[in-house]
Every structure is written in structure tokens, then in C-alpha cells.
Amino acid sequence: MSHMPQIKIPATYMRGGTSKGVFFRLQDLPASAQAPGPVRDALLLRVIGSPDPYGKQIDGMGGATSSTSKTVILSKSTRPDHDVDYLFGQVSIDKAFVDWSGNCGNLSAAVGSFAISAGLVELGRIPQNGMATVRIWQANIAKTIIAHVPITNGAVQETGDFELDGVTFPAAEVQLEFMDPAADEEGAGGSMFPTGNVVDDLDVPGVGTLQVTMINAGIPTIFVNADAIGYTGTELQDAINGDPKALAMFETIRAYGAVRMGLIKHIDEAAKRQHTPKVAFVAPPADYLSSSGKPVEAAGIDVLVRALSMGKLHHAMMGTAAVAIGTAAAVPGTLVNLAAGGGARTAVRFGHPSGTLRVGAEANQVDGEWVVTKAIMSRSARVLMEGWVRVPGDAF
């Protein structure tokens, strides 16, 4: 019996924000996987170690959480005034599919750094010392992201004293600008609020009629008040992820919200679209202990937010959901804005399971429609390992 040997593919394993993923240059992928389709998906599934009925991804690079089951493909940009094209694939842990429907805001923090180190940015755009501005085309959602990457002695600076709740060690700060982040989702008409309302009543069978804010900014997100579903907004992961009934409730809310937002036509389609939309619940500030045991004081935050990703409560906050939070907070009358005290604001500091995060957004009304010009936040990124990833030659 003959056996197909493993092949090796140049790859880099990176942390970006509170996520980790395997980064590839498009040109380094096997020729058959350089175009979108089932071959590429099969390759990335095998790299990450999915589908895994054990839910552990032992035989791959994944870490068995939504934050660590991620892949990124980068290439020199084909668009004017951009340096790099960035494609993100969220790999399902237990199912055989890769979700290409949205961006990863956390890994966006690593894109500029990788692009520079991988030779995808023109040398003339990289200072010897200072800040390199990397213009990123986010291909999943057709949006521009500007990354400000620190450079020391001509190389990306990864170490520093910037602390990010949800990440154990400090690193160099990378500021991200998400330009015009309202998502142009198919069926959503390109509107920030796909229903035309900042608050809607959403009928959810088995749950009831919930007040929700449904927004397309950063990533399509459904916000609900914590007290409406029996929570305080101070919950940590175990309180949600150890409760199958709670997870089923959130998935039902997500499915019916996705239909209402025009992202899918029938709730059955939600199972094949796990990455978007997100569901988050909000509450006014309160004291709590973060997952690391660090106290978070109500006086130091504007609002509490907990968000689910790929069917589980996130250990911190997805970067794209942070954009949605900052944008919704800037629009008077949304559930996020009301939980934060109402009124006009250009920035919000919210409490999440691992601590706090500040995000700014510039929103205003144009011809009666709310628009956001950009959202800004700081993350950090670091190369964890580089070289080659190996997969069986018959895996794709």
C-alpha cells in the first residue's frame, strides 16, 4: 500500500490582538489552492486540524477555540492606493467548512506586520525608524484598514510596553483605523442599520420578543440587553459556555436576527454561516472580576459587553465586534448607547470578560442615514513561529 508523503508550505503562526492564526502569502500556497474554492478550503481545514469531532484540533494548528481556529492569506494589492490584499478564513472546529463571510479585527493587527516582513510592502514606504502606514484591502468585506506599525532599525518592532487585556504579556502597540466600516453585506442594502431602525423588536421563538440593535459595522452584530435574557453583563465564559440551553438560545437569536438583517433567507442557513452575524449583550457599568482575577471598576468603564463568536462566549472581544460596539455607542438611541448613558460620544470604554477596551468611532447623519467614517482602536501583534506547516499530500 502506497502512502502519500507530507508536503510543506511556507507559513507564519501569529498572534494578533486576542486571536492567533496561520498566515500565508498567496504565492506560497500550492497552485491548486491559490484560487478560492473547495481545494483551498480542504487545505486550510487540514492545516488547522478540522473537522474534529473531539473538538480539540490536536492534529493541526488550531487551538480548539474560535479565537485560535483562523487562517489568513495575503498578497500584494491589486487595488490603487493599497499595499496588501487581506483574506480571512474562520475555520469551523467540528464541521468541514471555512467561513469567508467576515473579517477578524484582532488578526487585522498582525496583517501590517506580516506584510512588511514578508516583502509585500514597497521598501520606500517603510521608514528606518518610526511608523509605517500599511494600507490594507480587507477582501472579505471590501473595506480599507490602515495599520500603523512601529519600525525600529528597518524591521517591525514587536516588543514594547503596550498592555492589552486578554493578552498575558505586553508588546508593541499597533493602531488600526477601520475606514467606512459599515459592512456592505449582500441583502442588507449597504445600510449601517439594515432595518432602518436603531432599535427593533425581534420575535424569537422560545425566547420572546426582544429589543435589539442590529448593525452592520466592523461585522454584522445583534445587540440585546443583558437583563432581557436573564444576565447582568458581568458574566465570564464558564457561565455561558457551560450552559447548553444558553448557547442554544443565543444561536436562535442569531439565526432569527440574521434573517431580519437580510443576511440569510431562512434560519436553516445560519448553520452554514457561523462567523456572522455576532450576538452580544450589553448592560450599564458594574464592578466585576475579570477572568484573570483583575478587578474591573464600574467607574472606569462606560458599558458592559459580552459577545459570542462561533457559538461560544468570547474570552475577550472580537476586534470587529469592538468596531460595532464603538459605532453603536456613537449613535444616540441604540441599546449600546443607552446602556452607556445615552447622548453623543466619539469613544467608549467597555468591560469584557478579560478586562476593558477603548474604541473610538466617528458617526454622523447624512440625508437621514447614519454613517460612520472610521473606527479606531489599538491592538498588538507578534510572530510566534515561522517556517513551514506540513499537511498530508492527499489532504486537498
N, C-alpha and C positions, 0 to 999 in steps of 0.2 A: 504494500500500500504506500503510495507516494504522499508526501506531506509538503504543503506549500510553506516556504520559509517566510519569516517576518521581513517586512520592509521597514526602512527608517525614513522619517520625514523631518526636515528641519522645523523646530518648534521652540517656543519660549513659554514657560509657565510663569504667569504674572499675577500679582495682587493689584487690584485697582479698587480704591475705596474699601468697602467691606465685602468685596467679592474676589474670587480667583477664577482664572480661566486659562485655556491653552490658546496661544496666539500663533497665527501662521501668516507668512507672506503668501499671497495668491500664487505667485510664480513658483513657490516651493511645493505646492500640492501636486500629487500625481495628475497627469494631464486629464484623465477621465473625471477628476474631481474639481477641476478648475472652473467648471460651469455649474450653475445651480441645478439641483435635481436629485434623484434617488441615490446616485453613486456618491455624491458629496455627502448626503445625509448619512448613508451607511458608514462611510469612513469616519465621520465625526462621532457617530454613535459608538463605534468600536474604540476610538481614541479615549472617549470619556468612560466607557465601560457600561453602556446601556444597550438594550433594556435589561435591567437586573431585577428579577422577581424577589431577590433578597433585599433589595433597596439599599445596598451598601456600595456598589460600584467598585468592588475590590479588584476586579480585573481591568482597571482603566484609571484614567487620571482624575475622574470625578471624585468629589468629597461627600456624595450622598445627601447634599442639600441643594436647594435652588440657587444658593449663593456660590456654589462651587461646581456646578454642572453646566459650564459655559464654554463657548468657543468664539474666537474672533478671527476674521480673515481681513487682511489689509493689503492694499495695493496703491501705487501712485495714482493720484486722482486724474480722472478724465474730464473733470469739470473745471472751468476757468475759476481762478481766484481760490482754489483749494489745493492743499498739499497731498491729502491722502483720502482714499475711499475706505470706509469702515463698515463691515458687515458683521452683525452679531447673531449667533445661533444659540438659543436656550435649549439645551438637550434634556429631554424628559429622562427621569431616573428609571422608571419602571415600564415605560412604553417605548415603542420603536418609532419615535418621531422627534424631529428638531423643529422648534417653533421659531420662525423668522418674522413674526408679526410685530416685534417691537425692539426697542433699544435697551441696553444696560447702561444706566447712568454711572454706576460705580466703575465698571470696566472702561468707560469713556475716559476716566482719569489716567489710564495706562496707555491709551492709544497714541497720544502725542509722544510719550517717552519711547515706546516701541518703534514708532515710525521713524524717529530720529536715529535711534541705534541701528535700525535695520536698513538704513540708507534710502528711505522713501521720501525724505525731505531734502530739497536742494541745499547744498552746503552753504550757499550765500545767504540763506535765511536763518542760519544758526550762529549766534554770536560766540565769541571765545569765552566770554563770561557775561552773565546777565540772564535775560528771559527770552526764550524762543517762543514765538507765537505760531502755533500749528493750526492750520485751517482744515478742519475735518468735515468731510461729507458723510453724514450718517445715512447709509444706503437703505436701511430697513424702513425708515420713516421719512426719507428725503428732506433732511434738515441739516443745518450747519451748526457745528460745535467749534468753539475757539478754545484751545488749551494753551495755557501759559506755563511753559515747562522751564524750570531753573536749569541753567547750564554753568558748569564750572570746569575751566581748563578744556573747553571744547567738547565736553561729554555731559550727558544727562546726570544731574545731581539727584540721587535717590535718598540720601540720608539727610536728616535735619531734625528740628525740634517741634514740628507741627504734630499735634495730637488729634486723633480722630476717634471719637467714641465708637466702640465696636472693633477697633484695631488695637492690638496689645502694645505695639511699640511705635514710637514716633518716627517720622520720616519727613521728607521734603514736601512742602505744600505745592499743590498744583491747582490753580484756579481755572474753573470751567465756566464758559458762557454758552448757554443753550439759546441760540438765536431763533426768534419766532417759533417757540416750542409747541404751539398749539398743533396737535397732530392732525394731518390730513388723512384720516382713516377712511378707507373705502366705505361708502354708505353713510358716513357721518357728515357729509357735506362740507368738510373742512372747518366746521364751526367749533369754537372752543367749548361751547355748551350745545351739544348736538340736538337737544330738545328745544333750545331757545330759552330755557329757564335756568336760573342759578340754583333753584330747589324744585324737586319734583316729588310727587307721591308715587312710589313703586310698589305694586302689588306682588308679593312674594308668597306663593302657596306654601302653607305650613308655617309661615313666619308672621305674615300680616302685611299691612300697608305701612311702609317705611318712608320717612322723609329722607331723600338722598340728594346729594350734589354729584352730577355726572359730568366729568370734564375731560376734554382732550388737551392735555398739556404735559409735555415730557413723555407721558404714557397715558392711555385712557384709564381713568380711575373713577371708582364709585365710592363716595364718602357717605357714611352713615353715622348718626350719633351713637356713642357707646351705650348710653342708658336705654336707648330704644331696643337694644338686643341683649340687655342684661349685664353689661360690663361697665367698668369705671374709667377705662383708658390707661390704667396703670399696670395692666397685665403683662407678664413675661411669657416666654414661649411655651413653657410647660402647661400653663393654664388653658391654652388654646389647643396646642398640638397633641396633647394627651386626651383630648375630648372628641371622639369621633362624631358625636352629634353636632358639636360646634362647627367642626370642619365641613360637615355636610350642609349646615345652614349657610355658611359663608359661600360655599360653592353654588348653592341655589340662588343666593342673592347675586352672585357674579353672573350666572347664566341668564337670569331674567334682566339684569341690568345691561348685559351685552346686547340682548335683543332690543331693548329700549333705546340704546345708543346707536343702533343700526350697524353694529359690528358683525353680527350674525343674524340669520333669518329665523332660526329655530334654536331652542335651548339645547337640543341634542348636539349642536355643532360646538358647544362650549368645550366639550371633552377633547376636541382636536385643536383648541386654541387656549392652551393653559397659561401662556405668558401674559396675555392681555384679554380683558381689562384686569386691573388690580382692584381689590376691595380693601378699604381702610376705614377704621372707626376713630372718631375724634371726641374729645372731652375738654372742658376747661382745665387749667393748670391744677396740679395736686402734687404733694410730696410723694416720692416713692424711692425704693432702692432699685438701681439698675441691675442687670444680670451679673455684673462684676462685683456687686455689693456697694458700689459707689452711690452715695445719696444724690438724688436729683430734687432740688427745691423748687416749689411752685413759683417762688419769687423770681427765679432765673429763667423761666420759660413763658411762652405766650399761649401754648396749646399742647395737649397730649395727642399723639397719633400712633396708632398701631396698624400695620399693613400686612396683608397676606401675599405671598408670592408662590406660585406653583402649588397651591393648595395648603400651604403651611404659613404660620405666623413668622415673619422675617425676624432674624435676630437683632437687626438694627433698623435700617431703612434703605430701600432701593433708591438709587440716585435719581432715576426717572420719576419715581413717586414723590421724591423730595421736590422736584420741579413742579409737579402737580399740586403739592401742598403749598408751596410758596406762591404759585399763581392763584390758587383758590383763595388763599388768605388775603391777597391783594384786591379781590373783587368783593365789594360790600354785599352782604346778604347770603353768601354761601355758608354751608354748615361749618367749614373750616374757619371762615372769617368770623362767624358768630361765636364759635367756641373760643376764639382768640380775643373776644371782647368787642368785635364789630368795628366799624369805621374804616377809614382809608389807611393803608400801610404799604410800605415798599419792601419790608423784610419781616421774617418771622423766625423765632427760635422755638423749635418744638422738641418735646420729650419723646423718645422712642425706647425700646427695651434695653438698649445698651448705653443710653445717655441722652445727649442733646445734639442738635444740628441746627445751624443757621442757614437760611436760604433767602436770597433776595429776588424780587420779581418786579418788573415794570409793566403794569397793566393800565389800559385806558379804554374808553368807549369811542368807537368810530362808527358814525351812522347808526347808533343804537346797538352795535355789536361790541362785545368785549374782545379786545385783542391784547396780547402780551408780546412785547418786543424782544425781551430776553429775560432769562433767569440765570442767576449767578450763585455758585457755591464753590467751596474749597474741598478737595479730597487729597489723597496721596497715592503713590503707586511705587511698586518695587519689583524688579526681576527676582524670582525665586529660584529658577533653574532654566538653563538654556542648553540646547544641543539638538537631539533628535528624539522624537516619540516613535515607538515601534508598534506596528499592528500586523497581524497575520495577513499575508498577501492575498488571501481569498476572502477577506472581510468586506470587500466592497466591489 
